[in-house]
Structures are given as structure tokens and as C-alpha cells.
Amino acid sequence: MLANSKQKGWKRRHRLEVIACILREASDWSSRTRLVYRTNLNFRILGKYLSFLVERGLMEEHQVDQIKVYRRTRKGEVWLMLYERMLKLLEHC
């Protein structure tokens, strides 16, 4: 089955790619559900990444009624900008 998934274009993303994807999608307050659909992750995996990003100050968490929402911080914007700059530099190698 793994061979079939590779043939159909399925590809695992690197951790840094996943983090960049989450940070891109969290430019404004977003619920976990919205982030799950926009980043193509499941709730368990997304939860681990969100905890990691919040602990390091790249995202912030806010409680609205009974829903937690997330958005990237200024530090997260800087990280994303540097990551995208690095990718552009590597394209020219």
C-alpha cells in the first residue's frame, strides 16, 4: 500500500514544511477545526504542533467562549519570512 501511495503523488512533509503551513494559515484567529482542514493534518498531530508553537512563542492561543483559537505572533511572522527566504536561496543553488 505504501508503494501505491508514492505512485499517486503522496508525499510526507518535513516538520519545517508543516510548521510553515500552520503559520501561513494562522495569520488571523483560527479554530483548530479550520486549521485541520487548511493544513491537511489530523487533530492529534495538529495539537502537538500547536503546543510546540505556542510554547516557543510562534503562535498565541485565546479562549473565545468554549473554543480555543490561534494566530501567529510577530515572532511567528519573522520565522515564516526567514523560512521562505531560505527556500528561495536554496532554489538558486
VMD Tcl script that builds the backbone (N, CA, C; Angstrom):
set m [mol new atoms 279]
animate dup $m
set s [atomselect $m all]
$s set {name element resname resid chain x y z} {
  {N N MET 1 A 0.822 -1.192 0.000}
  {CA C MET 1 A 0.000 0.000 0.000}
  {C C MET 1 A 0.866 1.255 0.000}
  {N N LEU 2 A 1.991 1.229 0.689}
  {CA C LEU 2 A 2.864 2.385 0.709}
  {C C LEU 2 A 3.384 2.685 -0.689}
  {N N ALA 3 A 3.681 1.647 -1.445}
  {CA C ALA 3 A 4.162 1.852 -2.806}
  {C C ALA 3 A 3.101 2.551 -3.647}
  {N N ASN 4 A 1.833 2.165 -3.476}
  {CA C ASN 4 A 0.757 2.808 -4.222}
  {C C ASN 4 A 0.615 4.274 -3.855}
  {N N SER 5 A 0.759 4.601 -2.583}
  {CA C SER 5 A 0.609 5.994 -2.179}
  {C C SER 5 A 1.721 6.861 -2.772}
  {N N LYS 6 A 2.929 6.311 -2.936}
  {CA C LYS 6 A 4.004 7.067 -3.556}
  {C C LYS 6 A 3.733 7.249 -5.043}
  {N N GLN 7 A 3.155 6.254 -5.687}
  {CA C GLN 7 A 2.869 6.342 -7.105}
  {C C GLN 7 A 1.804 7.394 -7.392}
  {N N LYS 8 A 0.890 7.602 -6.489}
  {CA C LYS 8 A -0.197 8.549 -6.702}
  {C C LYS 8 A 0.170 9.960 -6.274}
  {N N GLY 9 A 1.426 10.206 -5.934}
  {CA C GLY 9 A 1.864 11.544 -5.614}
  {C C GLY 9 A 1.816 11.902 -4.139}
  {N N TRP 10 A 1.523 10.948 -3.278}
  {CA C TRP 10 A 1.510 11.231 -1.842}
  {C C TRP 10 A 2.932 11.431 -1.382}
  {N N LYS 11 A 3.123 12.439 -0.555}
  {CA C LYS 11 A 4.463 12.729 -0.079}
  {C C LYS 11 A 4.372 13.206 1.366}
  {N N ARG 12 A 5.247 12.704 2.190}
  {CA C ARG 12 A 5.311 13.176 3.576}
  {C C ARG 12 A 5.996 14.521 3.602}
  {N N ARG 13 A 5.491 15.407 4.447}
  {CA C ARG 13 A 6.088 16.725 4.574}
  {C C ARG 13 A 7.090 16.738 5.718}
  {N N HIS 14 A 8.115 17.518 5.555}
  {CA C HIS 14 A 9.105 17.715 6.601}
  {C C HIS 14 A 8.467 18.559 7.705}
  {N N ARG 15 A 8.956 18.414 8.922}
  {CA C ARG 15 A 8.423 19.173 10.064}
  {C C ARG 15 A 8.413 20.668 9.795}
  {N N LEU 16 A 9.467 21.176 9.188}
  {CA C LEU 16 A 9.536 22.609 8.922}
  {C C LEU 16 A 8.472 23.044 7.919}
  {N N GLU 17 A 8.172 22.199 6.945}
  {CA C GLU 17 A 7.112 22.500 5.986}
  {C C GLU 17 A 5.754 22.562 6.684}
  {N N VAL 18 A 5.523 21.640 7.601}
  {CA C VAL 18 A 4.250 21.609 8.342}
  {C C VAL 18 A 4.126 22.863 9.205}
  {N N ILE 19 A 5.195 23.226 9.896}
  {CA C ILE 19 A 5.172 24.427 10.734}
  {C C ILE 19 A 4.886 25.652 9.875}
  {N N ALA 20 A 5.547 25.771 8.738}
  {CA C ALA 20 A 5.317 26.907 7.844}
  {C C ALA 20 A 3.868 26.940 7.367}
  {N N CYS 21 A 3.317 25.801 7.046}
  {CA C CYS 21 A 1.927 25.717 6.597}
  {C C CYS 21 A 0.975 26.204 7.697}
  {N N ILE 22 A 1.188 25.758 8.912}
  {CA C ILE 22 A 0.345 26.184 10.035}
  {C C ILE 22 A 0.466 27.689 10.240}
  {N N LEU 23 A 1.683 28.200 10.232}
  {CA C LEU 23 A 1.886 29.635 10.439}
  {C C LEU 23 A 1.260 30.464 9.321}
  {N N ARG 24 A 1.323 29.983 8.086}
  {CA C ARG 24 A 0.684 30.690 6.974}
  {C C ARG 24 A -0.827 30.775 7.166}
  {N N GLU 25 A -1.414 29.681 7.599}
  {CA C GLU 25 A -2.874 29.625 7.739}
  {C C GLU 25 A -3.391 30.330 8.983}
  {N N ALA 26 A -2.508 30.643 9.911}
  {CA C ALA 26 A -2.932 31.255 11.176}
  {C C ALA 26 A -2.597 32.746 11.209}
  {N N SER 27 A -2.773 33.435 10.094}
  {CA C SER 27 A -2.489 34.866 10.055}
  {C C SER 27 A -3.522 35.637 10.882}
  {N N ASP 28 A -4.711 35.090 10.996}
  {CA C ASP 28 A -5.758 35.668 11.836}
  {C C ASP 28 A -6.262 34.565 12.750}
  {N N TRP 29 A -7.084 34.913 13.716}
  {CA C TRP 29 A -7.582 33.910 14.664}
  {C C TRP 29 A -8.276 32.768 13.930}
  {N N SER 30 A -7.841 31.563 14.189}
  {CA C SER 30 A -8.391 30.366 13.553}
  {C C SER 30 A -8.624 29.282 14.587}
  {N N SER 31 A -9.721 28.551 14.426}
  {CA C SER 31 A -10.005 27.422 15.314}
  {C C SER 31 A -9.165 26.225 14.886}
  {N N ARG 32 A -9.097 25.249 15.772}
  {CA C ARG 32 A -8.377 24.013 15.439}
  {C C ARG 32 A -9.008 23.337 14.226}
  {N N THR 33 A -10.332 23.344 14.159}
  {CA C THR 33 A -11.026 22.707 13.038}
  {C C THR 33 A -10.630 23.352 11.717}
  {N N ARG 34 A -10.631 24.665 11.695}
  {CA C ARG 34 A -10.237 25.373 10.466}
  {C C ARG 34 A -8.796 25.019 10.087}
  {N N LEU 35 A -7.906 24.996 11.076}
  {CA C LEU 35 A -6.506 24.673 10.798}
  {C C LEU 35 A -6.340 23.229 10.334}
  {N N VAL 36 A -7.114 22.306 10.895}
  {CA C VAL 36 A -7.056 20.904 10.462}
  {C C VAL 36 A -7.362 20.805 8.968}
  {N N TYR 37 A -8.432 21.469 8.530}
  {CA C TYR 37 A -8.811 21.384 7.124}
  {C C TYR 37 A -7.849 22.131 6.216}
  {N N ARG 38 A -7.361 23.261 6.645}
  {CA C ARG 38 A -6.480 24.066 5.794}
  {C C ARG 38 A -5.061 23.501 5.699}
  {N N THR 39 A -4.621 22.788 6.725}
  {CA C THR 39 A -3.260 22.247 6.720}
  {C C THR 39 A -3.200 20.769 6.356}
  {N N ASN 40 A -4.350 20.144 6.220}
  {CA C ASN 40 A -4.427 18.727 5.883}
  {C C ASN 40 A -3.718 17.855 6.933}
  {N N LEU 41 A -3.955 18.184 8.207}
  {CA C LEU 41 A -3.443 17.394 9.325}
  {C C LEU 41 A -4.628 16.860 10.109}
  {N N ASN 42 A -4.403 15.874 10.957}
  {CA C ASN 42 A -5.481 15.437 11.832}
  {C C ASN 42 A -5.385 16.181 13.166}
  {N N PHE 43 A -6.412 16.069 13.991}
  {CA C PHE 43 A -6.478 16.832 15.236}
  {C C PHE 43 A -5.332 16.495 16.188}
  {N N ARG 44 A -4.967 15.236 16.255}
  {CA C ARG 44 A -3.913 14.818 17.172}
  {C C ARG 44 A -2.572 15.437 16.780}
  {N N ILE 45 A -2.238 15.324 15.506}
  {CA C ILE 45 A -0.967 15.855 15.018}
  {C C ILE 45 A -0.954 17.382 15.117}
  {N N LEU 46 A -2.037 18.014 14.702}
  {CA C LEU 46 A -2.105 19.469 14.784}
  {C C LEU 46 A -1.955 19.931 16.226}
  {N N GLY 47 A -2.585 19.233 17.160}
  {CA C GLY 47 A -2.484 19.596 18.570}
  {C C GLY 47 A -1.047 19.598 19.067}
  {N N LYS 48 A -0.272 18.615 18.635}
  {CA C LYS 48 A 1.142 18.560 19.028}
  {C C LYS 48 A 1.913 19.754 18.474}
  {N N TYR 49 A 1.670 20.072 17.220}
  {CA C TYR 49 A 2.342 21.218 16.609}
  {C C TYR 49 A 1.917 22.527 17.278}
  {N N LEU 50 A 0.625 22.683 17.555}
  {CA C LEU 50 A 0.159 23.912 18.197}
  {C C LEU 50 A 0.801 24.092 19.567}
  {N N SER 51 A 0.876 23.030 20.340}
  {CA C SER 51 A 1.530 23.114 21.653}
  {C C SER 51 A 2.980 23.554 21.498}
  {N N PHE 52 A 3.674 22.943 20.559}
  {CA C PHE 52 A 5.071 23.266 20.282}
  {C C PHE 52 A 5.221 24.741 19.905}
  {N N LEU 53 A 4.354 25.223 19.010}
  {CA C LEU 53 A 4.460 26.596 18.520}
  {C C LEU 53 A 4.084 27.620 19.588}
  {N N VAL 54 A 3.072 27.312 20.393}
  {CA C VAL 54 A 2.664 28.217 21.465}
  {C C VAL 54 A 3.756 28.296 22.529}
  {N N GLU 55 A 4.316 27.157 22.903}
  {CA C GLU 55 A 5.389 27.127 23.914}
  {C C GLU 55 A 6.593 27.957 23.497}
  {N N ARG 56 A 6.853 28.023 22.208}
  {CA C ARG 56 A 8.020 28.752 21.714}
  {C C ARG 56 A 7.701 30.178 21.290}
  {N N GLY 57 A 6.462 30.595 21.468}
  {CA C GLY 57 A 6.084 31.974 21.187}
  {C C GLY 57 A 5.856 32.288 19.728}
  {N N LEU 58 A 5.712 31.262 18.881}
  {CA C LEU 58 A 5.460 31.489 17.460}
  {C C LEU 58 A 3.966 31.658 17.179}
  {N N MET 59 A 3.133 31.171 18.087}
  {CA C MET 59 A 1.680 31.336 17.984}
  {C C MET 59 A 1.132 31.666 19.361}
  {N N GLU 60 A -0.042 32.287 19.346}
  {CA C GLU 60 A -0.725 32.550 20.605}
  {C C GLU 60 A -2.087 31.889 20.582}
  {N N GLU 61 A -2.563 31.578 21.770}
  {CA C GLU 61 A -3.826 30.867 21.951}
  {C C GLU 61 A -4.757 31.776 22.749}
  {N N HIS 62 A -6.033 31.782 22.359}
  {CA C HIS 62 A -7.020 32.607 23.053}
  {C C HIS 62 A -8.312 31.814 23.172}
  {N N GLN 63 A -8.976 31.946 24.291}
  {CA C GLN 63 A -10.249 31.235 24.522}
  {C C GLN 63 A -11.399 32.172 24.165}
  {N N VAL 64 A -12.252 31.766 23.234}
  {CA C VAL 64 A -13.456 32.514 22.866}
  {C C VAL 64 A -14.635 31.605 23.167}
  {N N ASP 65 A -15.399 31.967 24.197}
  {CA C ASP 65 A -16.464 31.100 24.705}
  {C C ASP 65 A -15.849 29.751 25.066}
  {N N GLN 66 A -16.234 28.689 24.368}
  {CA C GLN 66 A -15.682 27.366 24.666}
  {C C GLN 66 A -14.701 26.898 23.599}
  {N N ILE 67 A -14.320 27.804 22.728}
  {CA C ILE 67 A -13.450 27.431 21.612}
  {C C ILE 67 A -12.091 28.113 21.758}
  {N N LYS 68 A -11.033 27.341 21.588}
  {CA C LYS 68 A -9.691 27.910 21.561}
  {C C LYS 68 A -9.387 28.311 20.121}
  {N N VAL 69 A -8.845 29.519 19.967}
  {CA C VAL 69 A -8.439 29.987 18.646}
  {C C VAL 69 A -6.965 30.352 18.703}
  {N N TYR 70 A -6.334 30.331 17.552}
  {CA C TYR 70 A -4.892 30.504 17.457}
  {C C TYR 70 A -4.556 31.497 16.344}
  {N N ARG 71 A -3.453 32.215 16.538}
  {CA C ARG 71 A -2.894 33.036 15.459}
  {C C ARG 71 A -1.392 33.152 15.683}
  {N N ARG 72 A -0.715 33.432 14.584}
  {CA C ARG 72 A 0.732 33.549 14.697}
  {C C ARG 72 A 1.087 34.889 15.346}
  {N N THR 73 A 2.203 34.889 16.023}
  {CA C THR 73 A 2.708 36.090 16.677}
  {C C THR 73 A 3.675 36.799 15.736}
  {N N ARG 74 A 4.187 37.908 16.176}
  {CA C ARG 74 A 5.218 38.613 15.397}
  {C C ARG 74 A 6.441 37.713 15.222}
  {N N LYS 75 A 6.796 36.996 16.279}
  {CA C LYS 75 A 7.922 36.058 16.193}
  {C C LYS 75 A 7.625 34.974 15.145}
  {N N GLY 76 A 6.380 34.522 15.066}
  {CA C GLY 76 A 5.988 33.548 14.061}
  {C C GLY 76 A 6.070 34.108 12.658}
  {N N GLU 77 A 5.716 35.382 12.487}
  {CA C GLU 77 A 5.833 36.037 11.178}
  {C C GLU 77 A 7.286 36.101 10.741}
  {N N VAL 78 A 8.170 36.451 11.675}
  {CA C VAL 78 A 9.602 36.517 11.364}
  {C C VAL 78 A 10.120 35.137 10.983}
  {N N TRP 79 A 9.744 34.105 11.750}
  {CA C TRP 79 A 10.175 32.734 11.447}
  {C C TRP 79 A 9.732 32.351 10.038}
  {N N LEU 80 A 8.464 32.635 9.702}
  {CA C LEU 80 A 7.922 32.276 8.392}
  {C C LEU 80 A 8.654 33.028 7.278}
  {N N MET 81 A 8.922 34.305 7.488}
  {CA C MET 81 A 9.644 35.094 6.495}
  {C C MET 81 A 11.045 34.516 6.265}
  {N N LEU 82 A 11.746 34.178 7.343}
  {CA C LEU 82 A 13.089 33.608 7.212}
  {C C LEU 82 A 13.061 32.234 6.538}
  {N N TYR 83 A 12.065 31.426 6.872}
  {CA C TYR 83 A 11.928 30.101 6.253}
  {C C TYR 83 A 11.727 30.247 4.742}
  {N N GLU 84 A 10.827 31.165 4.348}
  {CA C GLU 84 A 10.550 31.346 2.914}
  {C C GLU 84 A 11.764 31.927 2.189}
  {N N ARG 85 A 12.515 32.791 2.857}
  {CA C ARG 85 A 13.742 33.339 2.271}
  {C C ARG 85 A 14.765 32.222 2.058}
  {N N MET 86 A 14.873 31.331 3.042}
  {CA C MET 86 A 15.807 30.208 2.929}
  {C C MET 86 A 15.434 29.327 1.726}
  {N N LEU 87 A 14.141 29.061 1.552}
  {CA C LEU 87 A 13.715 28.241 0.421}
  {C C LEU 87 A 14.079 28.897 -0.909}
  {N N LYS 88 A 13.907 30.209 -0.987}
  {CA C LYS 88 A 14.274 30.913 -2.224}
  {C C LYS 88 A 15.771 30.837 -2.482}
  {N N LEU 89 A 16.564 30.974 -1.436}
  {CA C LEU 89 A 18.018 30.855 -1.594}
  {C C LEU 89 A 18.414 29.476 -2.091}
  {N N LEU 90 A 17.755 28.446 -1.574}
  {CA C LEU 90 A 18.081 27.073 -1.969}
  {C C LEU 90 A 17.650 26.776 -3.398}
  {N N GLU 91 A 16.642 27.475 -3.913}
  {CA C GLU 91 A 16.213 27.271 -5.299}
  {C C GLU 91 A 17.301 27.668 -6.271}
  {N N HIS 92 A 18.118 28.642 -5.896}
  {CA C HIS 92 A 19.134 29.170 -6.802}
  {C C HIS 92 A 20.443 28.406 -6.731}
  {N N CYS 93 A 20.516 27.380 -5.916}
  {CA C CYS 93 A 21.758 26.609 -5.796}
  {C C CYS 93 A 21.883 25.588 -6.893}
}
mol reanalyze $m
mol bondsrecalc $m
mol representation Tube
mol addrep $m
